Amino acid sequence: MAQKHPKAQRRSKAVRKMECANCGAEARVVRGSYDFTESGLKHVRLQGIELIVCDKCGNVDPILPRVNDLMRMLAVAVIAKPYRLGGDEIRFLRKYLRMTGDEFGRLLHINRTNLSKWENDEDKVGAQSDRLIRVIALSLGEGLKGKLEEVIRKFPEIQDEPAAVRIDMDTEKMSYRYVEAA
Ligand SMILES: [Zn+2]
């Protein structure tokens, strides 16, 4: 065996403990993946993230690093998705813009009921409204303007059929990839 690194070894053996937010018991901190439903998006998985795991009540809470960067990267991942936007994604982008349904509807020239139908997957968003939503989000969304040209140039690749893809976020590298859901 090659030379060992006693320091690193000791560190990896030490288990960090934190209090469970649900029951107050001492919980373990482990690294793993987490389905980030708190984002409001149905198919986002955070990879390599620290999790507070409570053996007593079964509660699992993620420790979100650099939340603002994370949410911005998630917004880019949604906007650059090469498939038609789903209802949860439209709602996510509207909320990223901190807009009400009325405000967002006025920008898109659609009424609130139609927007609500899109957001609840009761009606398909049209291809052009889909692109308009992406452009508005890129232009007005905090920290997204720098991505405008890169993302718009990829618009021709967007497929108008919906597809079950998951967004996997690497929270350490702050990068994302699309994973075809099985
Ligand atoms: Zn607990």
Residues whose N, C-alpha, C, O or C-beta is under 5 A from the ligand:
A	BS01	ZN	C20 N22 C23 G24 A25 C54 K56 C57 G58 N59
